[in-house]
Amino acid sequence: MRRLTSLWVLLLLVLISIQSKASLGSQPSAEAYVTLLYGDEFLLGVRVLGKSIRDTKSKKDLVVLVSDGVSDYAKKLLQADGWIVEKISLLVNPNQVRPKRFWGVYTKLKIFNMTNYKKVVYLDADTIVVQSIEDLFKCGKFCANLKHSERLNSGVMVLEPSETLFNDMMRKVNTLYSYTGGDQGFLNSYYPGFPNAHVFEPNLPPEVVNSRPVPEMQRLSTLYNADVGLYMLANKWMLSYYIFMQTRESFGSLCRTSLCDRIRHLYYRLRSGGSLTYTGVSTSSSIGSSHQFSNGTHSQVPIFLGGISVVVCFMAAVVSLAFALAIVPRQVLPWTGLLLMYEWIITLFILFFGGYLHLIYLWGKTTATQAGSLSSNPEAFDYDSGKGPEEAGGGEAGGTGVGGIGKGKGDPEEKAALLN
């Protein structure tokens, strides 16, 4: 009987242990990624953000705070994507002078009251994660980065939620000035010393981190909150270094072989006051420093080329604008849309008009090379102009390296050579 009782007790302890482990496993993690969604308009942005975080193999909770403007269908989609959907009420913007789209942005302050998490990383719904940012959870009590004339940017933040901190903010929302009329301006006033905070260093050894007090504020590197322009054009962690170098070399060679040459030709033309000649395109010794072929003729830029270039430039600008309008999505915010339009128009215009200039350069190079090759054969020029070799140059002094020897203008062999 005692043995049976001990077996029952042991079995009960095992069941309790299994149940406690299961309950612990079902509890949310102590850290989470958080974003906000005010309506269905930016549903796609939140879904893309969640996909980019999951692609980094993160195990942190994904929490989206949704207002009454989000439909049940959108909530179900987000839950299917792995988001924890938490419904919140909007905080009224106390500023009378503000953009219309900032009517509910003070709601972002509610992330400071998510006390069921030890630390959260807040990401705006228009951001995307391009590589793991798990080291942000090592940051101090409040972290963000400086943008726009040394001001705190609230698009990417790391914070330790606190009810006391949140209540203090709510007491000051009506008194602290907001230079934007929204949450970002308020946070800049609430953390006035933020520009002087130390930069977050994620690679510090643990013993060094543990030996220091937890900082109240830390500044994040631009790598954690880069603009779209920086993403598209510069950083090696965003673009493959090889692709970046190849692109830079392509644009560099385009400038060296077409645009810069064009500018240089125009400069020489203005200085000389005459027509522009093609120079530096032939290795033949028959083209001298005066940009003149040995028979005294010039290879001139056609008069109509300038007008054609103006028309092509205008067409390249119109086509670039049309492509940019087709590429840039309509869902983006106005300033983001303008930035994207600017970058796409400039890039496409450089490609289109730069390609045209490169074709003109190749055509001019071919023309000048052909003229240079003809100038190395004085008999051809002499026959074509109706002069003999003696009339054109006369002996070694006026020849071009052939010793003044030539055929008469009626020689049938010379006519055959010209026809070939």
ZASETOR-303619 format. One record per residue: residue in one letter; chain; x, y, z of N, C-alpha, C in turn. Coordinates in steps of 0.02 Angstrom, whole numbers. Example, Ala and Ser with C-alpha at 12.3 -4.5 7.8 and 13.67 -1.06 7.14 Angstrom:
residues 2
res chain nX nY nZ caX caY caZ cX cY cZ
a A 660 -284 390 615 -225 390 660 -165 390
s A 642 -112 354 684 -53 357 645 2 394
//
This chain:
residues 420
res chain nX nY nZ caX caY caZ cX cY cZ
m A 41 -60 0 0 0 0 43 63 0
r A 95 61 41 140 120 43 173 130 -25
r A 193 74 -57 226 80 -123 178 110 -174
l A 114 89 -172 65 116 -219 55 191 -207
t A 53 212 -143 45 283 -127 104 324 -152
s A 164 297 -143 224 333 -166 225 339 -242
l A 200 288 -277 197 292 -350 148 346 -373
w A 90 350 -337 41 402 -355 70 472 -343
v A 105 480 -289 136 546 -273 187 564 -326
l A 228 514 -346 279 527 -397 247 546 -464
l A 193 510 -482 159 524 -544 128 595 -542
l A 101 613 -485 72 680 -478 125 735 -485
l A 183 724 -457 237 773 -463 260 780 -536
v A 264 723 -571 283 726 -642 233 766 -683
l A 168 754 -670 116 791 -707 118 865 -692
i A 130 882 -629 135 954 -611 195 986 -646
s A 251 950 -649 311 976 -681 299 988 -756
i A 265 939 -788 251 946 -860 205 1005 -873
q A 154 1013 -830 106 1067 -839 139 1135 -829
s A 184 1140 -779 218 1204 -767 264 1223 -825
k A 298 1173 -853 341 1186 -911 300 1209 -971
a A 242 1177 -980 199 1196 -1037 173 1267 -1028
s A 154 1284 -966 129 1352 -954 184 1404 -963
l A 245 1387 -942 301 1433 -953 315 1442 -1026
g A 310 1387 -1065 323 1392 -1136 272 1433 -1173
s A 210 1435 -1147 158 1473 -1180 158 1546 -1161
q A 196 1567 -1112 199 1636 -1092 236 1677 -1144
p A 215 1741 -1152 250 1783 -1200 322 1796 -1178
s A 364 1810 -1228 434 1824 -1211 439 1891 -1176
a A 495 1903 -1144 505 1965 -1106 520 2024 -1152
e A 531 2011 -1215 550 2063 -1263 507 2055 -1326
a A 496 2111 -1359 451 2109 -1418 467 2165 -1467
y A 449 2152 -1530 448 2204 -1581 376 2231 -1583
v A 370 2297 -1587 303 2328 -1583 296 2377 -1640
t A 236 2381 -1668 219 2432 -1717 147 2454 -1706
l A 126 2506 -1743 59 2534 -1737 23 2531 -1804
l A -43 2521 -1801 -84 2523 -1861 -149 2559 -1844
y A -160 2617 -1878 -219 2658 -1865 -278 2639 -1911
g A -263 2612 -1969 -316 2594 -2017 -290 2543 -2066
d A -335 2520 -2110 -316 2468 -2158 -269 2494 -2213
e A -261 2560 -2218 -221 2588 -2272 -149 2563 -2269
f A -123 2552 -2209 -53 2531 -2203 -47 2459 -2181
l A -98 2420 -2195 -95 2349 -2177 -38 2313 -2212
l A -29 2327 -2276 25 2295 -2314 93 2311 -2285
g A 103 2373 -2263 167 2391 -2233 182 2351 -2171
v A 132 2341 -2128 142 2301 -2067 158 2229 -2084
r A 124 2202 -2134 136 2132 -2153 207 2123 -2181
v A 229 2171 -2221 297 2167 -2248 348 2174 -2192
l A 335 2219 -2145 380 2227 -2088 386 2161 -2049
g A 329 2129 -2036 331 2065 -2000 369 2012 -2037
k A 360 2009 -2103 397 1960 -2144 471 1973 -2141
s A 491 2036 -2143 563 2052 -2140 594 2033 -2073
i A 555 2040 -2019 581 2021 -1953 586 1945 -1948
r A 535 1910 -1971 537 1836 -1968 594 1808 -2011
d A 611 1842 -2065 666 1819 -2108 733 1821 -2072
t A 739 1860 -2018 801 1862 -1980 804 1807 -1927
k A 753 1762 -1927 750 1705 -1879 739 1728 -1807
s A 708 1785 -1797 696 1810 -1730 640 1770 -1696
k A 649 1758 -1631 599 1722 -1591 559 1769 -1546
k A 571 1834 -1552 536 1882 -1510 463 1888 -1531
d A 422 1911 -1484 352 1923 -1500 346 1980 -1550
l A 297 1975 -1595 279 2029 -1641 211 2056 -1619
v A 210 2117 -1596 149 2147 -1568 129 2207 -1611
v A 66 2209 -1632 41 2266 -1669 -17 2296 -1629
l A -12 2361 -1614 -65 2396 -1579 -112 2426 -1631
v A -175 2407 -1629 -223 2428 -1679 -278 2471 -1648
s A -301 2519 -1686 -355 2563 -1663 -421 2539 -1691
d A -475 2578 -1677 -542 2559 -1700 -547 2561 -1776
g A -501 2596 -1810 -505 2602 -1882 -482 2541 -1920
v A -457 2491 -1885 -433 2430 -1918 -489 2379 -1920
s A -502 2351 -1979 -557 2304 -1988 -541 2236 -1958
d A -593 2196 -1947 -584 2128 -1921 -545 2085 -1971
y A -558 2096 -2035 -522 2058 -2086 -446 2071 -2082
a A -427 2134 -2072 -356 2151 -2067 -326 2119 -2004
k A -363 2119 -1950 -338 2089 -1888 -325 2014 -1898
k A -371 1980 -1933 -362 1909 -1944 -301 1895 -1988
l A -291 1937 -2037 -231 1929 -2079 -167 1937 -2038
l A -166 1987 -1995 -107 1998 -1953 -95 1940 -1906
q A -149 1914 -1877 -141 1856 -1832 -116 1796 -1870
a A -139 1787 -1931 -115 1731 -1972 -41 1740 -1990
d A -19 1802 -1993 52 1816 -2007 97 1806 -1947
g A 66 1797 -1888 106 1787 -1827 108 1847 -1781
w A 69 1899 -1796 67 1958 -1753 20 1946 -1693
i A 39 1972 -1636 -6 1976 -1578 -43 2042 -1583
v A -108 2040 -1595 -148 2100 -1606 -176 2124 -1540
e A -160 2186 -1521 -186 2217 -1460 -224 2280 -1478
k A -287 2282 -1460 -329 2339 -1475 -318 2394 -1423
i A -311 2456 -1448 -300 2513 -1404 -346 2570 -1425
s A -357 2616 -1378 -394 2677 -1394 -345 2732 -1412
l A -367 2778 -1454 -323 2831 -1478 -314 2885 -1426
l A -253 2914 -1423 -240 2972 -1382 -250 3035 -1424
v A -288 3081 -1398 -302 3142 -1435 -240 3186 -1438
n A -226 3212 -1497 -169 3258 -1505 -188 3325 -1474
p A -151 3349 -1423 -170 3411 -1389 -151 3474 -1428
n A -112 3467 -1482 -88 3525 -1518 -141 3549 -1568
q A -156 3613 -1565 -205 3642 -1611 -175 3653 -1680
v A -111 3674 -1681 -76 3685 -1744 -36 3623 -1760
r A -59 3585 -1809 -26 3521 -1827 -52 3500 -1896
p A -13 3457 -1931 -39 3428 -1993 -100 3385 -1980
k A -146 3381 -2027 -207 3342 -2017 -193 3269 -2004
r A -141 3243 -2037 -126 3171 -2030 -96 3154 -1962
f A -82 3205 -1920 -54 3193 -1853 -108 3190 -1799
w A -170 3180 -1819 -224 3183 -1769 -219 3129 -1716
g A -189 3072 -1731 -186 3018 -1682 -116 2994 -1665
v A -64 3032 -1683 4 3006 -1676 27 3003 -1603
y A -6 3039 -1559 14 3035 -1488 -1 2965 -1459
t A -40 2925 -1496 -54 2857 -1474 10 2816 -1469
k A 61 2835 -1505 125 2799 -1503 154 2798 -1432
l A 136 2848 -1392 163 2851 -1324 139 2792 -1282
k A 88 2756 -1303 62 2699 -1265 111 2641 -1263
i A 160 2641 -1308 210 2587 -1304 251 2592 -1240
f A 253 2652 -1211 290 2660 -1147 252 2629 -1089
n A 190 2607 -1101 150 2577 -1047 140 2502 -1058
m A 179 2472 -1103 173 2399 -1115 214 2362 -1063
t A 191 2365 -1002 230 2339 -946 232 2263 -943
n A 194 2228 -985 200 2155 -987 263 2132 -1023
y A 301 2180 -1050 366 2165 -1080 421 2204 -1045
k A 478 2172 -1038 536 2204 -1007 567 2256 -1052
k A 568 2241 -1117 597 2288 -1165 563 2277 -1232
v A 552 2332 -1268 521 2328 -1334 562 2369 -1384
v A 561 2346 -1445 590 2383 -1501 532 2406 -1544
y A 522 2472 -1546 467 2499 -1586 492 2515 -1657
l A 453 2495 -1708 469 2508 -1778 407 2536 -1812
d A 415 2593 -1845 359 2620 -1885 339 2569 -1938
a A 275 2574 -1958 249 2526 -2007 279 2536 -2077
d A 313 2591 -2088 345 2602 -2154 419 2584 -2154
t A 440 2547 -2104 510 2524 -2101 514 2451 -2124
i A 575 2430 -2139 587 2361 -2158 655 2340 -2130
v A 659 2280 -2105 721 2254 -2075 760 2216 -2128
v A 822 2234 -2139 862 2203 -2192 913 2153 -2165
q A 924 2154 -2099 966 2103 -2067 949 2103 -1993
s A 974 2054 -1957 956 2046 -1887 972 2108 -1846
i A 924 2129 -1805 934 2187 -1760 922 2166 -1688
e A 933 2102 -1673 923 2077 -1605 966 2112 -1554
d A 1024 2139 -1576 1068 2172 -1528 1037 2236 -1501
l A 983 2261 -1531 950 2320 -1504 922 2307 -1434
f A 907 2245 -1418 880 2229 -1352 933 2236 -1297
k A 995 2246 -1317 1048 2259 -1268 1052 2333 -1250
c A 1014 2375 -1286 1018 2447 -1275 990 2466 -1207
g A 1001 2529 -1186 981 2553 -1120 906 2563 -1113
k A 888 2609 -1068 817 2618 -1052 779 2653 -1108
f A 813 2697 -1145 781 2730 -1202 834 2743 -1255
c A 821 2720 -1316 869 2727 -1370 832 2748 -1434
a A 863 2793 -1470 838 2814 -1536 897 2844 -1572
n A 886 2868 -1633 942 2900 -1668 924 2971 -1688
l A 975 3009 -1704 966 3079 -1722 961 3086 -1798
k A 911 3124 -1819 903 3140 -1890 872 3209 -1895
h A 874 3237 -1955 840 3301 -1968 865 3356 -1920
s A 927 3377 -1930 956 3432 -1892 963 3414 -1818
e A 992 3356 -1805 1008 3335 -1736 947 3331 -1691
r A 893 3303 -1718 833 3292 -1677 819 3217 -1671
l A 790 3200 -1615 771 3130 -1603 718 3109 -1653
n A 728 3050 -1683 679 3023 -1730 643 2965 -1696
s A 576 2967 -1699 536 2917 -1663 515 2859 -1707
g A 545 2852 -1766 527 2797 -1810 554 2730 -1787
v A 612 2731 -1754 643 2670 -1727 665 2686 -1656
m A 638 2651 -1607 655 2664 -1537 661 2599 -1498
v A 702 2601 -1447 708 2545 -1399 693 2574 -1330
l A 650 2541 -1291 632 2569 -1226 612 2514 -1177
e A 617 2532 -1114 594 2490 -1060 528 2518 -1035
p A 471 2484 -1048 406 2511 -1028 402 2521 -952
s A 367 2574 -933 360 2591 -862 295 2629 -853
e A 254 2607 -807 191 2642 -794 204 2711 -765
t A 254 2716 -723 271 2781 -694 293 2830 -749
l A 335 2806 -795 358 2848 -850 299 2870 -894
f A 255 2823 -910 198 2838 -953 152 2890 -920
n A 138 2882 -856 95 2930 -820 126 2999 -819
d A 192 3002 -812 226 3067 -813 220 3101 -881
m A 224 3060 -934 215 3088 -1001 144 3115 -1010
m A 95 3078 -985 26 3100 -993 13 3165 -956
r A 48 3176 -902 40 3239 -865 70 3298 -903
k A 118 3284 -948 155 3338 -981 135 3348 -1055
v A 90 3307 -1081 74 3313 -1153 43 3381 -1170
n A 10 3411 -1123 -23 3475 -1136 23 3535 -1125
t A 81 3523 -1095 125 3579 -1079 190 3579 -1118
l A 216 3521 -1137 279 3519 -1174 268 3536 -1248
y A 312 3577 -1274 307 3600 -1344 327 3543 -1391
s A 291 3538 -1447 307 3490 -1499 321 3528 -1564
y A 383 3526 -1587 401 3565 -1647 368 3536 -1710
t A 347 3473 -1709 313 3442 -1766 238 3443 -1759
g A 213 3457 -1699 142 3450 -1687 122 3378 -1675
g A 171 3334 -1664 157 3263 -1654 201 3233 -1600
d A 202 3166 -1598 238 3130 -1545 313 3142 -1547
q A 341 3149 -1608 414 3157 -1614 436 3223 -1582
g A 400 3276 -1594 417 3340 -1563 410 3337 -1488
f A 358 3302 -1464 349 3296 -1391 407 3258 -1359
l A 429 3202 -1391 484 3163 -1362 549 3203 -1362
n A 559 3246 -1412 618 3288 -1411 617 3337 -1352
s A 558 3361 -1334 553 3404 -1276 557 3365 -1211
y A 532 3304 -1211 533 3263 -1150 603 3238 -1135
y A 643 3226 -1187 713 3205 -1178 759 3260 -1205
p A 763 3317 -1171 803 3373 -1199 877 3359 -1204
g A 903 3314 -1163 975 3300 -1165 994 3243 -1211
f A 946 3220 -1252 960 3161 -1293 1017 3172 -1343
p A 1024 3231 -1375 1080 3239 -1423 1149 3229 -1392
n A 1154 3236 -1326 1219 3227 -1292 1228 3156 -1264
a A 1181 3112 -1278 1187 3043 -1252 1242 3006 -1288
h A 1270 2955 -1255 1322 2914 -1285 1294 2868 -1339
v A 1335 2851 -1387 1314 2807 -1441 1313 2735 -1416
f A 1261 2699 -1434 1254 2629 -1416 1307 2587 -1452
e A 1342 2546 -1412 1395 2502 -1439 1374 2429 -1427
p A 1347 2396 -1475 1320 2328 -1464 1374 2275 -1453
n A 1435 2289 -1473 1487 2238 -1471 1532 2242 -1409
l A 1511 2280 -1360 1551 2283 -1298 1549 2216 -1262
p A 1605 2195 -1232 1605 2132 -1194 1555 2134 -1136
p A 1525 2078 -1119 1475 2076 -1064 1502 2102 -998
e A 1566 2087 -984 1593 2110 -920 1598 2186 -917
v A 1610 2218 -974 1612 2291 -975 1542 2320 -967
v A 1493 2290 -1000 1424 2313 -995 1398 2306 -923
n A 1413 2249 -892 1389 2236 -824 1423 2280 -772
s A 1482 2305 -788 1518 2347 -741 1494 2419 -741
r A 1450 2437 -789 1425 2505 -794 1351 2508 -775
p A 1329 2565 -750 1256 2572 -737 1218 2574 -803
v A 1156 2552 -801 1115 2553 -861 1102 2626 -881
p A 1122 2646 -941 1113 2716 -961 1039 2734 -970
e A 1023 2795 -953 954 2818 -962 937 2827 -1035
m A 985 2851 -1073 975 2864 -1145 1037 2843 -1184
q A 1027 2819 -1244 1082 2804 -1289 1061 2819 -1361
r A 1108 2843 -1400 1094 2858 -1470 1111 2798 -1513
l A 1067 2784 -1561 1078 2729 -1607 1115 2753 -1669
s A 1155 2708 -1697 1189 2723 -1760 1139 2731 -1816
t A 1158 2769 -1868 1115 2777 -1927 1100 2711 -1960
l A 1142 2660 -1950 1131 2594 -1980 1065 2564 -1957
y A 1040 2585 -1899 978 2558 -1873 916 2596 -1897
n A 927 2653 -1930 870 2694 -1952 890 2733 -2013
a A 904 2698 -2067 930 2730 -2128 873 2750 -2174
d A 880 2808 -2207 831 2830 -2256 833 2785 -2318
v A 781 2790 -2357 777 2748 -2417 832 2765 -2466
g A 852 2829 -2469 907 2847 -2515 972 2813 -2496
l A 985 2811 -2431 1046 2777 -2409 1041 2703 -2423
y A 982 2675 -2417 973 2604 -2431 986 2588 -2504
m A 964 2632 -2549 968 2618 -2620 1038 2631 -2648
l A 1075 2678 -2620 1135 2702 -2654 1200 2685 -2621
a A 1203 2681 -2555 1269 2683 -2524 1290 2622 -2483
n A 1254 2606 -2429 1282 2562 -2378 1296 2492 -2402
k A 1354 2466 -2384 1374 2399 -2405 1331 2346 -2370
w A 1305 2361 -2310 1263 2311 -2276 1194 2307 -2307
m A 1177 2355 -2350 1114 2353 -2385 1122 2326 -2455
l A 1175 2348 -2489 1189 2325 -2556 1251 2283 -2557
s A 1252 2235 -2601 1313 2195 -2611 1370 2242 -2631
y A 1427 2234 -2598 1484 2277 -2614 1503 2272 -2686
y A 1499 2212 -2714 1517 2202 -2784 1471 2241 -2830
i A 1405 2236 -2817 1357 2272 -2858 1368 2347 -2852
f A 1381 2370 -2791 1392 2441 -2780 1452 2466 -2819
m A 1507 2428 -2818 1567 2449 -2853 1556 2447 -2929
q A 1520 2396 -2953 1506 2392 -3024 1463 2451 -3047
t A 1413 2469 -3007 1371 2525 -3025 1410 2590 -3025
r A 1452 2599 -2975 1492 2660 -2972 1540 2664 -3031
e A 1569 2608 -3051 1615 2607 -3107 1578 2623 -3172
s A 1517 2596 -3179 1478 2609 -3239 1461 2683 -3246
f A 1439 2713 -3191 1423 2785 -3194 1486 2826 -3204
g A 1542 2804 -3174 1604 2841 -3182 1628 2839 -3254
s A 1625 2780 -3285 1647 2775 -3355 1600 2814 -3401
l A 1535 2815 -3384 1488 2853 -3424 1506 2927 -3423
c A 1523 2952 -3364 1542 3022 -3358 1606 3036 -3395
r A 1655 2991 -3388 1720 3004 -3419 1716 3001 -3495
t A 1672 2957 -3522 1673 2947 -3594 1620 2986 -3632
s A 1571 3014 -3597 1519 3048 -3635 1505 3118 -3608
l A 1478 3122 -3547 1457 3186 -3521 1515 3234 -3511
c A 1569 3208 -3479 1627 3251 -3466 1661 3272 -3531
d A 1664 3225 -3579 1694 3243 -3644 1652 3296 -3679
r A 1587 3290 -3674 1543 3339 -3705 1555 3409 -3675
i A 1558 3412 -3609 1571 3475 -3575 1638 3504 -3596
r A 1689 3459 -3599 1756 3482 -3618 1756 3510 -3689
h A 1721 3477 -3735 1718 3502 -3804 1684 3570 -3808
l A 1629 3578 -3770 1595 3643 -3770 1640 3698 -3742
y A 1679 3680 -3691 1725 3728 -3661 1777 3751 -3712
y A 1806 3703 -3748 1856 3722 -3799 1825 3762 -3855
r A 1763 3747 -3871 1730 3783 -3925 1719 3856 -3906
l A 1697 3866 -3843 1687 3934 -3819 1752 3973 -3817
r A 1805 3941 -3798 1870 3975 -3794 1896 3992 -3863
s A 1888 3948 -3911 1915 3959 -3977 1870 4003 -4020
g A 1805 4005 -4002 1759 4045 -4041 1742 4015 -4108
g A 1765 3955 -4122 1751 3922 -4186 1715 3857 -4176
s A 1717 3815 -4229 1685 3750 -4224 1727 3701 -4185
l A 1692 3654 -4155 1725 3606 -4111 1749 3547 -4152
t A 1809 3524 -4138 1836 3468 -4174 1841 3408 -4128
y A 1836 3349 -4158 1845 3288 -4119 1919 3278 -4108
t A 1937 3267 -4046 2008 3261 -4029 2019 3199 -3987
g A 2080 3176 -3990 2100 3121 -3947 2067 3055 -3962
v A 2044 3045 -4025 2010 2984 -4041 2050 2940 -4087
s A 2106 2963 -4111 2147 2924 -4155 2218 2925 -4132
t A 2251 2867 -4137 2320 2863 -4117 2367 2878 -4175
s A 2339 2894 -4231 2380 2907 -4290 2419 2971 -4281
s A 2480 2972 -4304 2522 3031 -4298 2501 3086 -4346
s A 2453 3070 -4390 2431 3121 -4438 2385 3173 -4407
i A 2360 3162 -4344 2319 3211 -4310 2363 3249 -4262
g A 2372 3313 -4273 2419 3352 -4232 2384 3385 -4175
s A 2423 3427 -4138 2397 3461 -4080 2347 3515 -4097
s A 2345 3536 -4160 2298 3588 -4181 2230 3558 -4198
h A 2218 3492 -4185 2156 3458 -4199 2139 3462 -4273
q A 2189 3455 -4315 2182 3462 -4387 2211 3401 -4419
f A 2177 3375 -4471 2205 3319 -4507 2259 3345 -4554
s A 2301 3299 -4580 2360 3319 -4618 2343 3354 -4682
n A 2283 3346 -4707 2265 3379 -4769 2234 3447 -4757
g A 2233 3469 -4693 2210 3537 -4678 2136 3542 -4663
t A 2099 3486 -4663 2027 3489 -4651 2011 3473 -4579
h A 1953 3496 -4556 1929 3484 -4488 1869 3437 -4490
s A 1862 3397 -4436 1800 3358 -4429 1755 3397 -4381
q A 1704 3430 -4406 1663 3475 -4367 1601 3441 -4339
v A 1577 3467 -4281 1514 3443 -4253 1458 3468 -4297
p A 1411 3425 -4318 1356 3448 -4360 1315 3502 -4325
i A 1290 3550 -4363 1253 3605 -4334 1188 3581 -4302
f A 1156 3530 -4331 1092 3507 -4305 1097 3466 -4241
l A 1159 3447 -4221 1166 3404 -4162 1142 3437 -4098
g A 1153 3502 -4093 1132 3537 -4032 1056 3535 -4024
g A 1019 3548 -4079 946 3545 -4075 920 3476 -4058
i A 951 3426 -4089 930 3357 -4074 943 3340 -4001
s A 1000 3363 -3975 1016 3349 -3904 966 3381 -3857
v A 943 3442 -3874 892 3474 -3832 827 3434 -3832
v A 807 3411 -3891 745 3372 -3896 751 3306 -3858
v A 808 3272 -3865 819 3208 -3830 821 3219 -3755
c A 852 3274 -3733 854 3290 -3661 783 3299 -3633
f A 742 3336 -3670 672 3347 -3648 634 3281 -3646
m A 643 3239 -3697 608 3175 -3699 631 3129 -3643
a A 697 3130 -3628 723 3088 -3573 693 3110 -3506
a A 684 3177 -3497 654 3201 -3435 581 3179 -3430
v A 544 3184 -3485 473 3164 -3484 466 3089 -3471
v A 506 3049 -3505 503 2976 -3496 523 2957 -3425
s A 573 2990 -3397 594 2976 -3328 539 2992 -3279
l A 504 3049 -3290 448 3067 -3247 392 3015 -3252
a A 378 2992 -3313 324 2943 -3322 342 2877 -3287
f A 404 2854 -3295 425 2792 -3262 421 2800 -3186
a A 443 2857 -3160 441 2868 -3088 370 2867 -3061
l A 323 2898 -3097 253 2897 -3076 225 2826 -3076
a A 248 2785 -3122 223 2716 -3126 254 2672 -3072
i A 316 2687 -3052 352 2645 -3004 334 2661 -2932
v A 332 2726 -2914 321 2745 -2844 250 2728 -2823
p A 240 2690 -2769 172 2672 -2748 134 2732 -2721
r A 68 2729 -2727 26 2785 -2705 15 2784 -2629
q A 31 2728 -2596 16 2723 -2525 66 2759 -2480
v A 122 2782 -2508 174 2812 -2466 153 2882 -2444
l A 184 2906 -2391 170 2973 -2367 197 3025 -2416
p A 171 3086 -2414 191 3137 -2465 265 3149 -2469
w A 298 3160 -2412 370 3175 -2415 410 3115 -2438
t A 390 3056 -2417 424 2995 -2441 414 2987 -2516
g A 354 3001 -2540 341 2997 -2611 383 3045 -2651
l A 389 3107 -2626 431 3157 -2660 504 3135 -2663
l A 528 3107 -2608 597 3083 -2607 607 3027 -2657
l A 561 2979 -2659 567 2924 -2706 562 2949 -2778
m A 516 2996 -2791 509 3024 -2858 574 3057 -2879
y A 604 3096 -2835 666 3131 -2851 721 3082 -2868
e A 729 3030 -2828 783 2982 -2840 773 2943 -2905
w A 710 2921 -2917 698 2884 -2978 706 2927 -3041
i A 682 2989 -3039 687 3033 -3097 760 3047 -3114
i A 800 3064 -3062 871 3079 -3074 907 3017 -3102
t A 895 2959 -3071 928 2898 -3093 910 2880 -3165
l A 845 2882 -3181 824 2864 -3248 847 2915 -3300
f A 847 2979 -3282 870 3031 -3329 944 3022 -3345
i A 984 3006 -3294 1055 2995 -3306 1065 2935 -3352
l A 1025 2883 -3343 1032 2824 -3386 1011 2839 -3458
f A 953 2873 -3466 928 2886 -3534 971 2937 -3571
f A 979 2996 -3542 1016 3048 -3577 1091 3032 -3579
g A 1116 3000 -3526 1186 2979 -3527 1199 2928 -3581
g A 1149 2883 -3592 1157 2835 -3647 1158 2869 -3715
y A 1116 2921 -3723 1116 2958 -3786 1184 2992 -3796
l A 1210 3024 -3744 1275 3057 -3750 1330 3006 -3767
h A 1324 2947 -3739 1375 2896 -3752 1371 2874 -3826
l A 1311 2868 -3852 1304 2851 -3924 1333 2906 -3968
i A 1322 2969 -3950 1350 3025 -3988 1427 3022 -3986
y A 1452 3005 -3927 1525 3000 -3920 1552 2945 -3966
l A 1519 2887 -3966 1543 2832 -4008 1539 2850 -4083
w A 1484 2885 -4102 1477 2906 -4171 1532 2955 -4191
g A 1545 3003 -4147 1598 3052 -4161 1666 3019 -4164
k A 1677 2971 -4119 1742 2936 -4119 1752 2897 -4184
t A 1698 2864 -4207 1703 2826 -4270 1716 2872 -4329
t A 1680 2928 -4330 1688 2976 -4385 1759 3004 -4387
a A 1784 3024 -4328 1851 3053 -4326 1904 3001 -4342
t A 1893 2939 -4321 1942 2886 -4335 1946 2872 -4410
q A 1887 2871 -4442 1886 2861 -4515 1921 2918 -4551
a A 1908 2980 -4529 1941 3037 -4560 2016 3034 -4548
g A 2037 3012 -4488 2108 3007 -4474 2141 2954 -4516
s A 2106 2898 -4529 2136 2846 -4570 2143 2868 -4643
l A 2095 2909 -4666 2101 2936 -4734 2158 2986 -4740
s A 2169 3024 -4685 2222 3075 -4687 2291 3043 -4689
s A 2295 2980 -4667 2360 2946 -4670 2377 2923 -4741
n A 2329 2929 -4789 2339 2911 -4859 2331 2974 -4902
p A 2384 3014 -4913 2378 3079 -4946 2355 3072 -5018
e A 2369 3014 -5052 2348 3008 -5121 2273 3011 -5127
a A 2237 2983 -5077 2164 2983 -5081 2137 3054 -5077
f A 2165 3094 -5030 2142 3163 -5024 2160 3203 -5087
d A 2221 3191 -5115 2243 3228 -5173 2200 3212 -5233
y A 2183 3148 -5242 2141 3130 -5299 2071 3160 -5292
d A 2045 3158 -5231 1978 3182 -5220 1973 3258 -5231
s A 2026 3295 -5216 2024 3368 -5223 2049 3391 -5291
g A 2069 3345 -5334 2092 3363 -5400 2163 3388 -5403
k A 2203 3373 -5351 2272 3395 -5349 2318 3335 -5351
g A 2378 3345 -5378 2430 3294 -5375 2469 3300 -5312
p A 2512 3251 -5297 2551 3253 -5236 2598 3312 -5235
e A 2620 3333 -5292 2666 3388 -5293 2631 3453 -5275
e A 2566 3461 -5297 2530 3522 -5282 2509 3524 -5209
a A 2493 3465 -5181 2469 3464 -5113 2524 3476 -5063
g A 2581 3443 -5069 2633 3451 -5019 2700 3464 -5050
g A 2717 3423 -5101 2779 3433 -5137 2838 3407 -5099
g A 2861 3344 -5114 2923 3317 -5086 2915 3299 -5014
e A 2972 3289 -4981 2973 3267 -4912 2949 3321 -4864
a A 2961 3384 -4881 2942 3438 -4836 2867 3443 -4827
g A 2829 3431 -4881 2756 3437 -4877 2721 3370 -4872
g A 2758 3314 -4873 2727 3248 -4872 2708 3227 -4802
t A 2681 3167 -4798 2660 3139 -4733 2692 3072 -4721
g A 2756 3067 -4734 2792 3005 -4718 2794 2957 -4776
v A 2776 2978 -4837 2780 2931 -4894 2833 2954 -4944
g A 2873 3001 -4926 2929 3021 -4967 2910 3061 -5029
g A 2848 3086 -5031 2826 3126 -5088 2813 3085 -5150
i A 2811 3019 -5145 2800 2976 -5203 2725 2964 -5209
g A 2697 2973 -5268 2626 2962 -5277 2611 2948 -5349
k A 2547 2928 -5360 2525 2913 -5427 2490 2974 -5456
g A 2487 2977 -5521 2450 3030 -5553 2376 3021 -5543
k A 2339 3076 -5552 2268 3073 -5537 2229 3033 -5588
g A 2262 3016 -5643 2227 2974 -5691 2246 2902 -5688
d A 2284 2882 -5639 2309 2813 -5633 2251 2767 -5618
p A 2239 2715 -5657 2183 2670 -5644 2190 2631 -5579
e A 2253 2617 -5558 2261 2580 -5494 2236 2621 -5435
e A 2248 2686 -5438 2224 2729 -5383 2149 2731 -5381
k A 2117 2733 -5441 2043 2733 -5442 2016 2667 -5412
a A 2047 2613 -5427 2025 2550 -5398 2032 2549 -5323
a A 2088 2577 -5297 2099 2578 -5225 2045 2619 -5190
l A 2026 2674 -5220 1975 2716 -5189 1907 2682 -5190
l A 1892 2646 -5244 1828 2611 -5247 1823 2555 -5196
n A 1879 2523 -5181 1880 2470 -5131 1877 2499 -5062
//
